[in-house]
Amino acid sequence: MTCAELVELVTAFLEGALDNETERRFQDHLEICDGCETYVEQLRRTIEEVGKLPPESLSDEARDRLLDAFRSFRTD
């Protein structure tokens, strides 16, 4: 798996939505790539911190835009 492929799959990985083979390849890549390991950990922490915000602190529009940004992020 390349770094670009990992970035495209990170949301599915964090949601536990990858098939077994793809998750294995994802984990294998994380074991050999410090940059991707850092990237995934930063996303986990960001999600955790945003999740701590009181619901009223983000408008529905802001929340939806943030979620859309994470779901649609792709590298070229």
VMD Tcl script that builds the backbone (N, CA, C; Angstrom):
set m [mol new atoms 228]
animate dup $m
set s [atomselect $m all]
$s set {name element resname resid chain x y z} {
  {N N MET 1 A 0.856 -1.173 0.000}
  {CA C MET 1 A 0.000 0.000 0.000}
  {C C MET 1 A 0.897 1.230 0.000}
  {N N THR 2 A 0.527 2.200 -0.812}
  {CA C THR 2 A 1.265 3.456 -0.856}
  {C C THR 2 A 0.693 4.432 0.172}
  {N N CYS 3 A 1.451 5.501 0.422}
  {CA C CYS 3 A 0.966 6.530 1.340}
  {C C CYS 3 A -0.322 7.163 0.813}
  {N N ALA 4 A -0.394 7.397 -0.480}
  {CA C ALA 4 A -1.598 7.993 -1.070}
  {C C ALA 4 A -2.812 7.089 -0.892}
  {N N GLU 5 A -2.622 5.781 -1.060}
  {CA C GLU 5 A -3.728 4.839 -0.851}
  {C C GLU 5 A -4.181 4.864 0.607}
  {N N LEU 6 A -3.227 4.921 1.530}
  {CA C LEU 6 A -3.559 4.966 2.943}
  {C C LEU 6 A -4.398 6.201 3.261}
  {N N VAL 7 A -3.995 7.343 2.731}
  {CA C VAL 7 A -4.734 8.584 2.983}
  {C C VAL 7 A -6.171 8.454 2.487}
  {N N GLU 8 A -6.359 7.830 1.346}
  {CA C GLU 8 A -7.710 7.661 0.808}
  {C C GLU 8 A -8.565 6.725 1.658}
  {N N LEU 9 A -7.926 5.815 2.385}
  {CA C LEU 9 A -8.657 4.813 3.167}
  {C C LEU 9 A -8.740 5.127 4.656}
  {N N VAL 10 A -8.105 6.204 5.101}
  {CA C VAL 10 A -7.984 6.445 6.532}
  {C C VAL 10 A -9.338 6.587 7.223}
  {N N THR 11 A -10.294 7.245 6.613}
  {CA C THR 11 A -11.605 7.400 7.246}
  {C C THR 11 A -12.273 6.042 7.429}
  {N N ALA 12 A -12.234 5.221 6.399}
  {CA C ALA 12 A -12.823 3.882 6.504}
  {C C ALA 12 A -12.100 3.067 7.568}
  {N N PHE 13 A -10.784 3.211 7.660}
  {CA C PHE 13 A -10.017 2.508 8.684}
  {C C PHE 13 A -10.462 2.928 10.080}
  {N N LEU 14 A -10.538 4.233 10.299}
  {CA C LEU 14 A -10.915 4.736 11.616}
  {C C LEU 14 A -12.349 4.367 11.991}
  {N N GLU 15 A -13.189 4.160 10.998}
  {CA C GLU 15 A -14.576 3.754 11.246}
  {C C GLU 15 A -14.729 2.232 11.320}
  {N N GLY 16 A -13.629 1.492 11.123}
  {CA C GLY 16 A -13.689 0.033 11.161}
  {C C GLY 16 A -14.409 -0.567 9.978}
  {N N ALA 17 A -14.346 0.115 8.831}
  {CA C ALA 17 A -15.123 -0.305 7.668}
  {C C ALA 17 A -14.295 -0.987 6.568}
  {N N LEU 18 A -13.025 -1.266 6.823}
  {CA C LEU 18 A -12.210 -1.926 5.804}
  {C C LEU 18 A -12.399 -3.443 5.869}
  {N N ASP 19 A -12.306 -4.085 4.710}
  {CA C ASP 19 A -12.314 -5.547 4.717}
  {C C ASP 19 A -11.002 -6.022 5.336}
  {N N ASN 20 A -10.952 -7.278 5.740}
  {CA C ASN 20 A -9.798 -7.814 6.475}
  {C C ASN 20 A -8.481 -7.656 5.731}
  {N N GLU 21 A -8.473 -7.952 4.446}
  {CA C GLU 21 A -7.237 -7.870 3.660}
  {C C GLU 21 A -6.746 -6.423 3.565}
  {N N THR 22 A -7.642 -5.502 3.290}
  {CA C THR 22 A -7.249 -4.104 3.168}
  {C C THR 22 A -6.780 -3.560 4.510}
  {N N GLU 23 A -7.450 -3.953 5.595}
  {CA C GLU 23 A -7.013 -3.509 6.921}
  {C C GLU 23 A -5.626 -4.064 7.253}
  {N N ARG 24 A -5.357 -5.292 6.866}
  {CA C ARG 24 A -4.034 -5.873 7.092}
  {C C ARG 24 A -2.964 -5.082 6.343}
  {N N ARG 25 A -3.246 -4.755 5.075}
  {CA C ARG 25 A -2.309 -3.968 4.274}
  {C C ARG 25 A -2.118 -2.577 4.872}
  {N N PHE 26 A -3.200 -1.990 5.360}
  {CA C PHE 26 A -3.157 -0.678 6.003}
  {C C PHE 26 A -2.241 -0.744 7.232}
  {N N GLN 27 A -2.462 -1.738 8.088}
  {CA C GLN 27 A -1.656 -1.903 9.305}
  {C C GLN 27 A -0.186 -2.183 8.962}
  {N N ASP 28 A 0.036 -3.002 7.941}
  {CA C ASP 28 A 1.405 -3.290 7.512}
  {C C ASP 28 A 2.117 -2.014 7.093}
  {N N HIS 29 A 1.418 -1.154 6.379}
  {CA C HIS 29 A 2.022 0.111 5.943}
  {C C HIS 29 A 2.353 0.989 7.143}
  {N N LEU 30 A 1.444 1.057 8.102}
  {CA C LEU 30 A 1.691 1.873 9.296}
  {C C LEU 30 A 2.942 1.404 10.046}
  {N N GLU 31 A 3.200 0.108 10.029}
  {CA C GLU 31 A 4.363 -0.437 10.730}
  {C C GLU 31 A 5.682 0.003 10.109}
  {N N ILE 32 A 5.666 0.324 8.814}
  {CA C ILE 32 A 6.922 0.690 8.142}
  {C C ILE 32 A 7.009 2.169 7.767}
  {N N CYS 33 A 5.953 2.933 7.989}
  {CA C CYS 33 A 5.939 4.332 7.542}
  {C C CYS 33 A 5.620 5.262 8.718}
  {N N ASP 34 A 6.655 5.883 9.248}
  {CA C ASP 34 A 6.470 6.786 10.384}
  {C C ASP 34 A 5.578 7.977 10.035}
  {N N GLY 35 A 5.682 8.476 8.813}
  {CA C GLY 35 A 4.868 9.620 8.401}
  {C C GLY 35 A 3.385 9.299 8.422}
  {N N CYS 36 A 3.014 8.157 7.902}
  {CA C CYS 36 A 1.599 7.767 7.893}
  {C C CYS 36 A 1.118 7.425 9.298}
  {N N GLU 37 A 1.990 6.832 10.102}
  {CA C GLU 37 A 1.626 6.540 11.480}
  {C C GLU 37 A 1.309 7.850 12.225}
  {N N THR 38 A 2.130 8.861 12.004}
  {CA C THR 38 A 1.895 10.172 12.619}
  {C C THR 38 A 0.601 10.782 12.098}
  {N N TYR 39 A 0.370 10.682 10.802}
  {CA C TYR 39 A -0.839 11.229 10.189}
  {C C TYR 39 A -2.098 10.607 10.794}
  {N N VAL 40 A -2.126 9.290 10.907}
  {CA C VAL 40 A -3.297 8.599 11.457}
  {C C VAL 40 A -3.493 8.991 12.921}
  {N N GLU 41 A -2.409 9.084 13.678}
  {CA C GLU 41 A -2.520 9.472 15.088}
  {C C GLU 41 A -3.031 10.910 15.217}
  {N N GLN 42 A -2.588 11.807 14.344}
  {CA C GLN 42 A -3.085 13.190 14.371}
  {C C GLN 42 A -4.580 13.231 14.072}
  {N N LEU 43 A -5.031 12.440 13.118}
  {CA C LEU 43 A -6.462 12.397 12.822}
  {C C LEU 43 A -7.256 11.851 13.997}
  {N N ARG 44 A -6.741 10.809 14.625}
  {CA C ARG 44 A -7.422 10.247 15.804}
  {C C ARG 44 A -7.567 11.303 16.899}
  {N N ARG 45 A -6.484 12.019 17.158}
  {CA C ARG 45 A -6.527 13.047 18.207}
  {C C ARG 45 A -7.459 14.190 17.833}
  {N N THR 46 A -7.455 14.584 16.567}
  {CA C THR 46 A -8.355 15.645 16.114}
  {C C THR 46 A -9.805 15.231 16.298}
  {N N ILE 47 A -10.128 14.024 15.889}
  {CA C ILE 47 A -11.495 13.512 16.032}
  {C C ILE 47 A -11.884 13.453 17.505}
  {N N GLU 48 A -10.955 12.993 18.327}
  {CA C GLU 48 A -11.226 12.902 19.765}
  {C C GLU 48 A -11.489 14.283 20.363}
  {N N GLU 49 A -10.662 15.255 20.007}
  {CA C GLU 49 A -10.813 16.601 20.569}
  {C C GLU 49 A -12.090 17.283 20.066}
  {N N VAL 50 A -12.378 17.148 18.784}
  {CA C VAL 50 A -13.605 17.740 18.246}
  {C C VAL 50 A -14.820 17.081 18.893}
  {N N GLY 51 A -14.711 15.795 19.168}
  {CA C GLY 51 A -15.804 15.079 19.822}
  {C C GLY 51 A -16.075 15.561 21.236}
  {N N LYS 52 A -15.109 16.223 21.863}
  {CA C LYS 52 A -15.278 16.744 23.221}
  {C C LYS 52 A -16.013 18.083 23.253}
  {N N LEU 53 A -16.138 18.712 22.095}
  {CA C LEU 53 A -16.820 20.005 22.042}
  {C C LEU 53 A -18.299 19.828 22.342}
  {N N PRO 54 A -18.869 20.747 23.104}
  {CA C PRO 54 A -20.312 20.679 23.317}
  {C C PRO 54 A -21.037 20.794 21.979}
  {N N PRO 55 A -22.107 20.045 21.789}
  {CA C PRO 55 A -22.805 20.058 20.500}
  {C C PRO 55 A -23.173 21.465 20.028}
  {N N GLU 56 A -23.524 22.333 20.947}
  {CA C GLU 56 A -23.945 23.674 20.542}
  {C C GLU 56 A -22.774 24.564 20.115}
  {N N SER 57 A -21.536 24.113 20.316}
  {CA C SER 57 A -20.391 24.932 19.946}
  {C C SER 57 A -20.134 24.937 18.440}
  {N N LEU 58 A -20.679 23.969 17.727}
  {CA C LEU 58 A -20.581 23.929 16.269}
  {C C LEU 58 A -21.981 23.982 15.681}
  {N N SER 59 A -22.138 24.855 14.703}
  {CA C SER 59 A -23.428 24.875 14.016}
  {C C SER 59 A -23.560 23.591 13.206}
  {N N ASP 60 A -24.771 23.240 12.847}
  {CA C ASP 60 A -24.982 22.056 12.013}
  {C C ASP 60 A -24.204 22.178 10.714}
  {N N GLU 61 A -24.185 23.380 10.148}
  {CA C GLU 61 A -23.467 23.598 8.894}
  {C C GLU 61 A -21.961 23.388 9.085}
  {N N ALA 62 A -21.394 23.926 10.157}
  {CA C ALA 62 A -19.962 23.764 10.411}
  {C C ALA 62 A -19.619 22.298 10.640}
  {N N ARG 63 A -20.440 21.605 11.403}
  {CA C ARG 63 A -20.226 20.185 11.669}
  {C C ARG 63 A -20.261 19.389 10.368}
  {N N ASP 64 A -21.266 19.645 9.525}
  {CA C ASP 64 A -21.400 18.932 8.259}
  {C C ASP 64 A -20.221 19.218 7.337}
  {N N ARG 65 A -19.771 20.470 7.309}
  {CA C ARG 65 A -18.626 20.830 6.458}
  {C C ARG 65 A -17.359 20.135 6.940}
  {N N LEU 66 A -17.174 20.060 8.241}
  {CA C LEU 66 A -16.011 19.385 8.794}
  {C C LEU 66 A -16.034 17.896 8.456}
  {N N LEU 67 A -17.170 17.265 8.648}
  {CA C LEU 67 A -17.292 15.844 8.308}
  {C C LEU 67 A -17.089 15.609 6.820}
  {N N ASP 68 A -17.657 16.466 5.987}
  {CA C ASP 68 A -17.472 16.330 4.536}
  {C C ASP 68 A -16.008 16.465 4.152}
  {N N ALA 69 A -15.302 17.385 4.806}
  {CA C ALA 69 A -13.882 17.583 4.497}
  {C C ALA 69 A -13.084 16.318 4.808}
  {N N PHE 70 A -13.360 15.671 5.934}
  {CA C PHE 70 A -12.645 14.437 6.264}
  {C C PHE 70 A -13.018 13.326 5.303}
  {N N ARG 71 A -14.270 13.232 4.937}
  {CA C ARG 71 A -14.706 12.137 4.062}
  {C C ARG 71 A -14.235 12.288 2.628}
  {N N SER 72 A -14.090 13.522 2.172}
  {CA C SER 72 A -13.770 13.732 0.757}
  {C C SER 72 A -12.293 13.998 0.512}
  {N N PHE 73 A -11.463 14.029 1.546}
  {CA C PHE 73 A -10.040 14.311 1.362}
  {C C PHE 73 A -9.398 13.225 0.522}
  {N N ARG 74 A -8.730 13.651 -0.525}
  {CA C ARG 74 A -8.012 12.732 -1.415}
  {C C ARG 74 A -6.690 13.383 -1.794}
  {N N THR 75 A -5.706 12.552 -2.104}
  {CA C THR 75 A -4.461 13.056 -2.645}
  {C C THR 75 A -4.429 12.761 -4.136}
  {N N ASP 76 A -3.707 13.545 -4.861}
  {CA C ASP 76 A -3.585 13.323 -6.303}
  {C C ASP 76 A -2.238 12.739 -6.649}
}
mol reanalyze $m
mol bondsrecalc $m
mol representation Tube
mol addrep $m
